[in-house]
Amino acid sequence: MFPHRMVHRCAAVLAAALIVAPLSAGIASAAPRPVAAPAPVPSLELDRYLGTWYQLAAVPQFFNLVCARDTTATYALDPQGNVSVRNRCTTWSNGLNEITGTATVNDRATGAQLHVSFPGVPTQESLEGPTNYIVTALGADYSWALVTDPTRVSGFVLSRTPALDAAQWQQIGTAIDVVGQSRCVYLTSPTTGGLSQIAPLCTV
């Protein structure tokens, strides 16, 4: 589904975050344990989530460095009942870059955790697999969404429009804090009719 599997067919090799367990009395150190995955929203109405989203900010990934502006993701139901994915952006040479894939829902309780696959992309070719897309926050009117993955390596601010107001950005910033990420790791994504510069989200 979704913009974090955009364009270049290379996968980022990044370590999952770890935390150190509290020290017990008389013990000098303890083994690290994995941080729990970010919590999904309690309920995602898929029919409201379908359609086109603009990427307004993201944690940089190797596979979307080719994108200069106007990065979008369009989702629709396919004949099998899964979600078809079409990611597009304008490149630095003013061309169009596009990739298509499929998303399947892994979490029937909330509908907000999915596995996204892209034919021909190493490690992402299988239609079924572990969750790699979690909707962690949503505007009440589905005007914006915050998306990450179980390791918090990726992050995407999506919007139904090319621009958001100050109150919406404040809500998004708070959502990023809650999920355990830094706003400064997110870079804004230039969009026609929206932000024109690439800058850390914490400075905007």
Solvent accessible surface area in square Angstrom, and as a share of the most:
residue,aa,sasa,rsa
1,M,0,0.00
2,F,0,0.00
3,P,1,0.00
4,H,1,0.00
5,R,45,0.16
6,M,0,0.00
7,V,8,0.05
8,H,87,0.39
9,R,143,0.52
10,C,61,0.36
11,A,49,0.38
12,A,28,0.22
13,V,140,0.80
14,L,100,0.50
15,A,95,0.74
16,A,53,0.41
17,A,56,0.44
18,L,107,0.53
19,I,78,0.39
20,V,105,0.60
21,A,22,0.17
22,P,106,0.67
23,L,111,0.55
24,S,61,0.40
25,A,108,0.84
26,G,91,0.87
27,I,93,0.47
28,A,97,0.75
29,S,78,0.51
30,A,33,0.25
31,A,78,0.61
32,P,76,0.48
33,R,128,0.47
34,P,105,0.66
35,V,48,0.28
36,A,80,0.62
37,A,52,0.41
38,P,5,0.03
39,A,75,0.58
40,P,34,0.21
41,V,15,0.08
42,P,122,0.77
43,S,73,0.47
44,L,14,0.07
45,E,82,0.37
46,L,48,0.24
47,D,112,0.58
48,R,97,0.36
49,Y,0,0.00
50,L,37,0.18
51,G,27,0.26
52,T,57,0.33
53,W,0,0.00
54,Y,59,0.23
55,Q,11,0.05
56,L,5,0.03
57,A,0,0.00
58,A,6,0.05
59,V,13,0.07
60,P,64,0.40
61,Q,9,0.04
62,F,110,0.46
63,F,6,0.02
64,N,15,0.08
65,L,105,0.52
66,V,32,0.18
67,C,20,0.12
68,A,11,0.09
69,R,91,0.33
70,D,38,0.20
71,T,7,0.04
72,T,21,0.12
73,A,0,0.00
74,T,33,0.19
75,Y,3,0.01
76,A,46,0.36
77,L,104,0.52
78,D,28,0.14
79,P,130,0.82
80,Q,141,0.63
81,G,52,0.50
82,N,30,0.15
83,V,2,0.01
84,S,40,0.26
85,V,3,0.02
86,R,99,0.36
87,N,0,0.00
88,R,79,0.29
89,C,2,0.01
90,T,24,0.14
91,T,14,0.08
92,W,163,0.57
93,S,100,0.64
94,N,106,0.54
95,G,32,0.31
96,L,109,0.54
97,N,39,0.20
98,E,82,0.37
99,I,15,0.08
100,T,78,0.45
101,G,9,0.09
102,T,29,0.17
103,A,0,0.00
104,T,17,0.10
105,V,26,0.15
106,N,68,0.35
107,D,23,0.12
108,R,199,0.72
109,A,97,0.75
110,T,28,0.16
111,G,16,0.15
112,A,0,0.00
113,Q,39,0.17
114,L,0,0.00
115,H,10,0.04
116,V,0,0.00
117,S,5,0.03
118,F,0,0.00
119,P,97,0.61
120,G,39,0.38
121,V,9,0.05
122,P,81,0.51
123,T,125,0.72
124,Q,12,0.05
125,E,106,0.47
126,S,69,0.45
127,L,86,0.43
128,E,135,0.61
129,G,28,0.27
130,P,111,0.70
131,T,30,0.17
132,N,18,0.09
133,Y,0,0.00
134,I,0,0.00
135,V,0,0.00
136,T,21,0.12
137,A,16,0.12
138,L,35,0.17
139,G,4,0.04
140,A,106,0.83
141,D,97,0.50
142,Y,18,0.07
143,S,22,0.14
144,W,13,0.05
145,A,0,0.00
146,L,0,0.00
147,V,0,0.00
148,T,0,0.00
149,D,12,0.06
150,P,44,0.28
151,T,54,0.31
152,R,51,0.19
153,V,33,0.19
154,S,6,0.04
155,G,0,0.00
156,F,0,0.00
157,V,0,0.00
158,L,0,0.00
159,S,0,0.00
160,R,65,0.24
161,T,71,0.41
162,P,39,0.25
163,A,51,0.39
164,L,24,0.12
165,D,80,0.42
166,A,87,0.67
167,A,68,0.52
168,Q,39,0.17
169,W,42,0.15
170,Q,103,0.46
171,Q,99,0.44
172,I,0,0.00
173,G,2,0.02
174,T,65,0.38
175,A,16,0.12
176,I,0,0.00
177,D,73,0.38
178,V,123,0.71
179,V,12,0.07
180,G,56,0.54
181,Q,25,0.11
182,S,52,0.33
183,R,71,0.26
184,C,69,0.41
185,V,77,0.44
186,Y,0,0.00
187,L,57,0.29
188,T,4,0.02
189,S,13,0.08
190,P,20,0.13
191,T,8,0.05
192,T,99,0.58
193,G,69,0.66
194,G,28,0.27
195,L,63,0.32
196,S,84,0.54
197,Q,130,0.58
198,I,87,0.44
199,A,27,0.21
200,P,52,0.32
201,L,14,0.07
202,C,57,0.34
203,T,96,0.56
204,V,96,0.55
